[in-house]
Amino acid sequence: MSVTMTESAAMKIKSLMDTEENKDLKLRIFVSGGGCSGFEYGFTFDDDVKDTDTIVESFGVPLLVDQMSMDMLKGSEVDYQTSLQGESFVIKNPNAGATCGCGKSFTPAETGSGCGHATAEY
C-alpha cells in the first residue's frame, strides 16, 4: 500500500513544476513532529532523490516520500482542493486517529486523541 494522488493534485503539481526551470524537481511530501495534534504534513520541491525515498507516480507526475513519512502515510491520498477558503493540497490519511480542523496536523490512530480543535475529514 502506497500513497496515491488524485488527478486534481497531479495536475496542480505539474503546473507548479512547469513554472520552474529545473526539470528534475519533484514534489516531496513529508511528516514532521509538530503542529497542534503532534504531527504535521509538509510539502516542498526537491531535486535530490535519496536511495530510501519512495517515488510515487500518478498521471505522469512524480511524488517523493521519505521512509519515515511513508510509514505514517501508507494508504493516504493527496488531493488538491479549491474552496471559499482558498486552494490547498489535502491529505486523506487512514492512519490519522484525529486531525485538526486546519488539516495540516494529525495524531496517529494508535494514540487516538487530537488537539481539541474542531475536526474535519482530511
Backbone as ProteinMPNN parsed JSONL, in Angstrom:
{"seq_chain_A": "MSVTMTESAAMKIKSLMDTEENKDLKLRIFVSGGGCSGFEYGFTFDDDVKDTDTIVESFGVPLLVDQMSMDMLKGSEVDYQTSLQGESFVIKNPNAGATCGCGKSFTPAETGSGCGHATAEY", "coords_chain_A": {"N_chain_A": [[0.84, -1.166, 0.0], [0.582, 2.175, -0.849], [1.137, 5.721, -1.271], [-1.283, 7.685, -2.914], [-2.298, 9.871, -5.607], [-4.755, 12.25, -6.519], [-6.224, 13.117, -9.688], [-6.575, 15.863, -9.818], [-4.678, 16.816, -7.912], [-2.309, 15.905, -9.13], [-2.337, 17.351, -11.547], [-2.132, 19.981, -10.592], [0.378, 19.912, -9.328], [1.952, 19.371, -11.562], [1.519, 21.738, -13.04], [2.715, 23.604, -11.328], [5.366, 22.673, -11.322], [6.006, 23.069, -13.982], [6.441, 25.774, -14.119], [8.893, 26.133, -13.057], [12.434, 26.209, -13.663], [13.969, 23.995, -13.388], [14.015, 20.86, -14.444], [14.29, 18.509, -13.057], [12.972, 18.614, -10.687], [10.816, 17.423, -8.115], [7.792, 16.919, -6.295], [7.995, 16.772, -2.849], [6.557, 15.088, -0.196], [6.105, 15.121, 3.277], [6.211, 14.063, 6.732], [6.395, 15.624, 9.816], [7.394, 16.167, 13.234], [5.304, 18.122, 15.32], [2.942, 20.827, 15.044], [-0.48, 21.246, 16.095], [-1.591, 18.827, 16.747], [0.385, 16.966, 17.061], [1.772, 15.79, 14.861], [2.675, 17.02, 11.638], [1.919, 17.739, 8.194], [4.058, 18.276, 5.397], [5.156, 19.984, 2.443], [7.393, 20.247, -0.249], [9.452, 21.317, -2.987], [11.89, 19.28, -4.526], [14.999, 18.242, -5.819], [16.671, 16.277, -5.164], [16.862, 13.034, -4.981], [16.757, 10.502, -2.737], [18.249, 7.297, -1.851], [16.567, 5.928, -0.142], [14.084, 6.98, -0.587], [10.686, 6.771, -1.623], [9.269, 6.753, -4.768], [6.385, 7.908, -6.037], [4.206, 7.741, -8.7], [1.697, 9.334, -10.44], [-0.582, 9.928, -13.01], [1.519, 10.697, -14.616], [3.078, 12.322, -13.01], [5.638, 12.774, -10.659], [6.033, 11.999, -7.167], [7.76, 12.394, -4.17], [8.497, 10.49, -1.258], [9.852, 10.172, 1.907], [11.238, 7.43, 3.862], [10.479, 7.312, 6.671], [8.27, 9.015, 6.698], [6.639, 7.679, 4.883], [5.86, 5.459, 6.344], [3.923, 6.576, 7.991], [2.144, 7.534, 6.177], [1.099, 5.555, 4.56], [-1.32, 4.311, 2.381], [-2.578, 6.723, 2.111], [-4.201, 9.493, 0.43], [-3.393, 12.078, -1.745], [-4.792, 15.119, -2.445], [-5.952, 17.96, -4.334], [-7.612, 20.805, -3.549], [-10.078, 23.315, -4.142], [-11.677, 25.93, -2.524], [-13.96, 28.194, -0.836], [-12.295, 29.156, 1.133], [-9.84, 29.098, -0.009], [-7.119, 27.631, -1.891], [-5.612, 24.416, -1.666], [-3.363, 21.677, -0.953], [-4.568, 18.579, 0.142], [-4.527, 15.982, 2.469], [-5.766, 12.799, 2.721], [-5.712, 10.699, 5.168], [-5.644, 7.47, 6.258], [-4.358, 6.585, 8.494], [-4.474, 8.444, 10.438], [-5.584, 9.152, 13.606], [-6.914, 11.281, 14.681], [-7.594, 14.534, 13.448], [-6.647, 17.945, 13.071], [-8.71, 20.815, 12.724], [-7.518, 22.493, 10.908], [-6.348, 20.883, 9.05], [-3.688, 20.379, 8.598], [-2.396, 19.077, 10.549], [-2.073, 16.141, 12.56], [-2.946, 13.29, 14.614], [-1.561, 10.134, 15.198], [-3.377, 7.064, 14.584], [-3.11, 5.111, 16.596], [-2.8, 6.531, 18.962], [-5.038, 8.123, 19.268], [-6.179, 10.584, 20.403], [-6.913, 14.003, 19.734], [-6.164, 17.456, 18.977], [-8.094, 19.008, 20.094], [-9.228, 21.072, 18.729], [-11.769, 21.946, 16.33], [-12.64, 19.166, 14.401], [-12.179, 17.732, 11.165], [-12.761, 15.837, 8.181], [-9.904, 14.871, 6.605]], "CA_chain_A": [[0.0, 0.0, 0.0], [1.415, 3.353, -1.024], [0.434, 6.994, -1.344], [-1.838, 7.945, -4.236], [-2.667, 11.253, -5.901], [-5.897, 12.449, -7.401], [-5.865, 13.814, -10.926], [-6.51, 17.284, -9.473], [-3.376, 17.061, -7.279], [-1.259, 15.7, -10.127], [-2.343, 18.459, -12.5], [-1.622, 21.179, -9.912], [1.819, 19.709, -9.169], [2.548, 19.531, -12.898], [1.524, 23.156, -13.419], [3.727, 24.276, -10.499], [6.695, 22.253, -11.792], [6.24, 23.653, -15.307], [6.885, 27.159, -13.966], [10.277, 26.091, -12.585], [13.395, 25.952, -14.732], [14.66, 22.745, -13.085], [13.16, 19.742, -14.875], [14.49, 17.379, -12.154], [12.2, 18.821, -9.459], [9.679, 16.575, -7.782], [7.181, 17.36, -5.05], [8.253, 15.896, -1.709], [5.607, 15.178, 0.903], [6.752, 14.558, 4.458], [5.583, 14.214, 8.035], [7.36, 16.036, 10.837], [6.826, 16.419, 14.546], [4.853, 19.495, 15.5], [1.527, 21.057, 14.805], [-1.271, 21.186, 17.325], [-2.003, 17.451, 17.029], [1.548, 16.109, 17.256], [2.496, 15.639, 13.603], [2.131, 17.867, 10.588], [2.316, 17.443, 6.83], [4.823, 19.304, 4.718], [5.36, 19.839, 1.01], [8.468, 21.069, -0.786], [10.044, 20.808, -4.216], [13.211, 18.726, -4.257], [15.595, 17.53, -6.95], [17.583, 15.302, -4.567], [16.173, 11.777, -4.691], [17.604, 9.647, -1.899], [18.063, 5.86, -2.064], [15.484, 5.435, 0.712], [12.82, 7.602, -0.982], [9.733, 6.094, -2.494], [8.756, 7.639, -5.809], [5.028, 7.552, -6.436], [3.868, 8.481, -9.905], [0.302, 9.278, -10.869], [-0.875, 10.834, -14.112], [2.79, 11.16, -15.14], [3.688, 13.295, -12.099], [6.309, 12.085, -9.556], [5.925, 12.482, -5.798], [8.753, 11.745, -3.321], [8.151, 10.294, 0.15], [10.932, 9.513, 2.632], [10.804, 6.18, 4.505], [9.755, 7.558, 7.922], [6.968, 9.588, 6.354], [5.834, 6.65, 4.227], [5.256, 4.626, 7.384], [2.757, 7.273, 8.528], [1.272, 7.951, 5.075], [0.64, 4.412, 3.761], [-2.751, 4.293, 2.108], [-3.102, 8.089, 2.035], [-4.466, 10.084, -0.872], [-3.113, 13.507, -1.841], [-5.757, 15.784, -3.321], [-5.841, 19.417, -4.395], [-8.987, 21.298, -3.495], [-10.353, 24.744, -4.181], [-12.897, 26.246, -1.789], [-14.069, 29.611, -0.496], [-11.165, 29.49, 1.988], [-8.623, 29.13, -0.814], [-6.676, 26.41, -2.557], [-4.577, 23.736, -0.896], [-3.24, 20.231, -1.011], [-5.248, 17.949, 1.27], [-4.154, 14.579, 2.608], [-6.743, 11.909, 3.356], [-4.796, 9.739, 5.774], [-6.351, 6.483, 7.08], [-3.569, 6.323, 9.694], [-4.684, 9.531, 11.39], [-6.647, 8.895, 14.576], [-7.626, 12.546, 14.808], [-6.976, 15.619, 12.714], [-7.021, 19.287, 13.486], [-9.569, 21.483, 11.744], [-6.685, 23.153, 9.898], [-5.995, 19.889, 8.04], [-2.245, 20.264, 8.441], [-1.873, 18.424, 11.734], [-2.819, 14.925, 12.883], [-2.479, 12.38, 15.647], [-1.652, 8.771, 14.684], [-4.551, 6.311, 15.027], [-2.877, 4.344, 17.815], [-2.899, 7.377, 20.151], [-6.46, 8.388, 19.329], [-6.722, 11.872, 20.815], [-6.473, 15.087, 18.879], [-5.755, 18.722, 19.553], [-9.206, 19.671, 20.738], [-9.869, 21.987, 17.789], [-12.797, 21.298, 15.522], [-12.037, 18.199, 13.487], [-12.794, 17.562, 9.864], [-12.146, 14.709, 7.46], [-8.843, 15.292, 5.683]], "C_chain_A": [[0.892, 1.239, 0.0], [0.555, 4.611, -0.937], [-0.084, 7.146, -2.767], [-2.136, 9.431, -4.375], [-3.917, 11.262, -6.752], [-5.407, 13.142, -8.67], [-5.725, 15.32, -10.667], [-5.159, 17.638, -8.849], [-2.257, 16.937, -8.3], [-1.189, 16.86, -11.112], [-1.82, 19.751, -11.865], [-0.104, 21.074, -9.727], [2.515, 19.932, -10.503], [2.592, 20.997, -13.292], [2.545, 23.948, -12.599], [5.136, 23.934, -10.975], [7.019, 22.866, -13.143], [6.727, 25.097, -15.221], [8.345, 27.244, -13.502], [11.202, 25.77, -13.754], [14.148, 24.642, -14.534], [13.726, 21.573, -13.394], [13.307, 18.501, -13.986], [13.678, 17.505, -10.869], [11.039, 17.843, -9.351], [9.073, 17.14, -6.503], [7.461, 16.319, -3.979], [7.171, 16.158, -0.674], [6.266, 14.513, 2.102], [5.908, 14.818, 5.695], [6.678, 14.616, 9.005], [6.64, 16.242, 12.158], [6.437, 17.875, 14.663], [3.381, 19.614, 15.197], [0.745, 20.863, 16.092], [-1.735, 19.775, 17.668], [-0.836, 16.49, 17.168], [2.394, 15.905, 16.025], [1.861, 16.563, 12.585], [2.693, 17.459, 9.236], [3.124, 18.601, 6.276], [4.992, 18.96, 3.255], [6.508, 20.748, 0.604], [8.912, 20.476, -2.12], [11.469, 20.377, -3.912], [13.719, 18.054, -5.527], [16.599, 16.489, -6.479], [16.791, 14.054, -4.162], [17.14, 10.872, -3.947], [17.292, 8.172, -2.164], [16.874, 5.317, -1.278], [14.129, 6.067, 0.379], [11.96, 6.633, -1.781], [9.255, 7.126, -3.5], [7.403, 7.094, -6.237], [4.704, 8.383, -7.665], [2.412, 8.244, -10.254], [0.098, 10.315, -11.954], [0.413, 11.463, -14.67], [3.532, 12.148, -14.258], [4.315, 12.549, -10.918], [6.114, 12.795, -8.218], [6.936, 11.705, -4.975], [8.24, 11.643, -1.888], [9.317, 9.573, 0.817], [10.373, 8.333, 3.43], [10.015, 6.416, 5.794], [8.36, 8.102, 7.644], [6.063, 8.549, 5.713], [5.161, 5.747, 5.247], [3.98, 5.258, 7.934], [1.74, 7.645, 7.447], [0.732, 6.8, 4.235], [-0.873, 4.443, 3.619], [-3.374, 5.673, 1.973], [-3.321, 8.516, 0.588], [-4.177, 11.579, -0.796], [-4.069, 14.093, -2.863], [-5.435, 17.266, -3.348], [-7.246, 19.953, -4.501], [-9.03, 22.813, -3.523], [-11.678, 24.972, -3.473], [-12.948, 27.748, -1.547], [-12.903, 30.073, 0.37], [-9.849, 29.553, 1.221], [-8.349, 27.793, -1.463], [-5.591, 25.764, -1.715], [-4.524, 22.259, -1.241], [-3.857, 19.681, 0.269], [-4.843, 16.478, 1.287], [-5.254, 13.839, 3.342], [-5.947, 10.717, 3.86], [-5.554, 8.751, 6.663], [-5.613, 6.15, 8.377], [-3.747, 7.391, 10.762], [-5.855, 9.178, 12.305], [-7.517, 10.103, 14.764], [-6.87, 13.59, 14.003], [-7.435, 16.939, 13.291], [-7.89, 19.89, 12.385], [-8.782, 22.167, 10.641], [-6.303, 22.189, 8.777], [-4.515, 19.675, 7.854], [-1.61, 19.475, 9.571], [-2.723, 17.199, 12.053], [-2.164, 14.171, 14.025], [-2.597, 10.969, 15.081], [-2.815, 7.999, 15.316], [-4.325, 5.599, 16.349], [-2.955, 5.194, 19.078], [-4.306, 7.893, 20.36], [-6.953, 9.739, 19.769], [-6.129, 12.983, 19.966], [-6.156, 16.341, 19.662], [-6.871, 19.427, 20.285], [-9.864, 20.717, 19.856], [-10.972, 21.234, 17.063], [-12.119, 20.354, 14.542], [-12.829, 18.12, 12.204], [-12.112, 16.388, 9.184], [-11.158, 15.25, 6.449], [-8.076, 14.098, 5.229]], "O_chain_A": [[1.848, 1.324, 0.772], [-0.618, 4.55, -0.571], [0.601, 6.776, -3.721], [-2.215, 10.156, -3.383], [-4.115, 10.391, -7.599], [-4.303, 13.685, -8.707], [-4.85, 15.97, -11.239], [-4.557, 18.647, -9.215], [-1.354, 17.773, -8.335], [-0.099, 17.303, -11.471], [-1.138, 20.531, -12.53], [0.615, 22.049, -9.949], [3.545, 20.602, -10.569], [3.601, 21.459, -13.826], [3.174, 24.867, -13.122], [6.003, 24.806, -11.027], [8.182, 23.156, -13.427], [7.36, 25.591, -16.154], [8.953, 28.313, -13.553], [10.789, 25.13, -14.722], [14.891, 24.219, -15.42], [12.758, 21.337, -12.671], [12.544, 17.546, -14.131], [13.695, 16.593, -10.042], [10.386, 17.49, -10.333], [9.773, 17.772, -5.712], [7.199, 15.132, -4.171], [6.902, 17.306, -0.319], [6.907, 13.47, 1.968], [5.019, 15.669, 5.702], [7.757, 14.025, 9.019], [5.429, 16.463, 12.194], [7.14, 18.759, 14.173], [2.666, 18.616, 15.107], [1.286, 20.357, 17.076], [-2.225, 19.546, 18.774], [-1.054, 15.296, 17.375], [3.62, 15.851, 16.124], [0.668, 16.856, 12.65], [3.791, 16.91, 9.14], [2.907, 19.757, 6.637], [4.973, 17.791, 2.872], [6.59, 21.889, 1.058], [8.765, 19.276, -2.353], [12.171, 21.027, -3.138], [12.963, 17.378, -6.226], [17.3, 15.885, -7.291], [16.134, 14.035, -3.121], [18.204, 10.521, -4.458], [16.208, 7.836, -2.642], [16.242, 4.35, -1.702], [13.126, 5.723, 1.003], [12.466, 5.787, -2.519], [8.881, 8.239, -3.131], [7.291, 5.972, -6.732], [4.907, 9.597, -7.669], [1.954, 7.105, -10.351], [0.553, 11.452, -11.829], [0.407, 12.604, -15.134], [4.51, 12.753, -14.697], [3.631, 11.78, -10.242], [6.041, 14.021, -8.151], [6.98, 10.478, -5.062], [7.63, 12.576, -1.366], [9.731, 8.504, 0.37], [9.164, 8.25, 3.647], [8.979, 5.783, 5.996], [7.388, 7.696, 8.281], [4.858, 8.533, 5.965], [4.025, 5.318, 5.048], [3.05, 4.542, 8.306], [0.61, 8.025, 7.756], [-0.02, 7.035, 3.289], [-1.606, 4.581, 4.598], [-4.579, 5.785, 1.744], [-2.717, 7.981, -0.342], [-4.656, 12.266, 0.107], [-4.148, 13.627, -4.0], [-4.723, 17.768, -2.478], [-7.988, 19.607, -5.421], [-8.146, 23.494, -3.005], [-12.674, 24.312, -3.766], [-12.075, 28.486, -2.003], [-12.552, 31.253, 0.351], [-8.845, 30.017, 1.76], [-9.229, 26.939, -1.571], [-4.756, 26.448, -1.124], [-5.484, 21.673, -1.743], [-3.688, 20.252, 1.346], [-4.82, 15.817, 0.249], [-5.628, 14.209, 4.455], [-5.558, 9.84, 3.089], [-6.06, 9.141, 7.715], [-6.176, 5.507, 9.262], [-3.226, 7.257, 11.869], [-6.97, 8.937, 11.842], [-8.722, 9.98, 14.982], [-5.646, 13.531, 13.892], [-8.488, 17.027, 13.923], [-7.788, 19.488, 11.226], [-9.312, 22.399, 9.554], [-5.972, 22.624, 7.674], [-4.116, 18.859, 7.023], [-0.404, 19.229, 9.55], [-3.937, 17.205, 11.847], [-0.997, 14.383, 14.354], [-3.643, 10.629, 14.527], [-3.188, 8.262, 16.46], [-5.253, 5.488, 17.151], [-3.156, 4.652, 20.164], [-4.734, 8.083, 21.498], [-8.12, 10.035, 19.514], [-4.979, 12.904, 19.534], [-5.909, 16.29, 20.867], [-6.61, 20.367, 21.036], [-10.943, 21.209, 20.187], [-11.083, 20.013, 17.181], [-11.122, 20.719, 13.919], [-14.024, 18.414, 12.18], [-11.011, 15.993, 9.57], [-11.527, 15.999, 5.544], [-7.135, 14.229, 4.446]]}, "name": "protein", "num_of_chains": 1, "seq": "MSVTMTESAAMKIKSLMDTEENKDLKLRIFVSGGGCSGFEYGFTFDDDVKDTDTIVESFGVPLLVDQMSMDMLKGSEVDYQTSLQGESFVIKNPNAGATCGCGKSFTPAETGSGCGHATAEY"}
